[in-house]
Each structure stands twice: as C-alpha cells, then as structure tokens.
C-alpha cells in the first residue's frame, strides 16, 4: 500500500488530535484550541494518508512565525533561514513503514522551495526518545546544543543543512 503526503485539511483535525493524544508521553499536549492556535500562528501541517486513513502528521513553522515554544525561540536566536519541526506523530501500528521519512522528505521539498537553508528540531534527550534520536541521526541531523526544559527534561536541539 502506498502512502500519500498532503497538506492539512479541516477534516483532518479529529484524527490529528487523536494521534497526538496517544503520543503525549513524548510530546506536549494539544487539544482542539491549542491546535487552532498553532494553525493561526502560521503552522505548516502535513498529513500522511495510508490505506485511506490518517497514518501520521507533521507540524512545522517557518522562521518568524508567532510561536511561543521555548525551543523554537532558541532557534530564532541562534540560527536563520530555517523550517522548524514542532512535532511528528505516526500511528503506533504503522511505525517502521517509512512514513516519518516521507513526511520529512516533503518538508525538505517545502523548505527548499521557500529558499530555506536548514530544517531544525528538538528531540528529547533526557528522558531520551531513542527512536527519534536514531531517526534524526539517520536523516543527517546534527546536534547544535542541548537545553533544559522544565525540571526533568533536556532536549537536543538539532539541525539538518539542506
């Protein structure tokens, strides 16, 4: 079965929120109000369809978006000409099929079309999200710095040069 990557449509919101809820142990929570706020702040949202259902999604922001994330703010202060990946979620039952890679390939196409030089993201380093750290390493990301977020969380701030 093939996977199709496309831009978000309003009819996708319920599935996106459901997928996000199932991964909140690795991500920040996102209810319908927060998702609406992210979209109004300029979020770029790609959706992965597999077997006619939503298999995953990616939320990103261009440099200069009105986004309140401390990690996004770090990138604003420390780099330029970037597209920031806020979160990527793939359905648990469909992980390992290359869907995240396809979403990232679409982000690369978008970033290049927009004249950007980098894709940036943060990954949980403590407690570690080993699956995500390994995925980003394989994609060619490199660590720029680490940052404490709250009392018990450290993130790895990473960059992929295009």
Secondary structure, 3 states (H helix, E strand, C coil): CCEEEEECCHHHHHHHHHHHHHCCCCCCCCCHHHHHHHHHCCCEEEEEEECCEEEEEEEEEECCCCCCCHHHHHHHHHCCCEEEEEEEEECHHHCCCCHHHHHHHHHHHHHHHCCCCEEEEEEEEECECHHHHHHHHHHCCEEEEEEEECCCEEEEEEEEEC
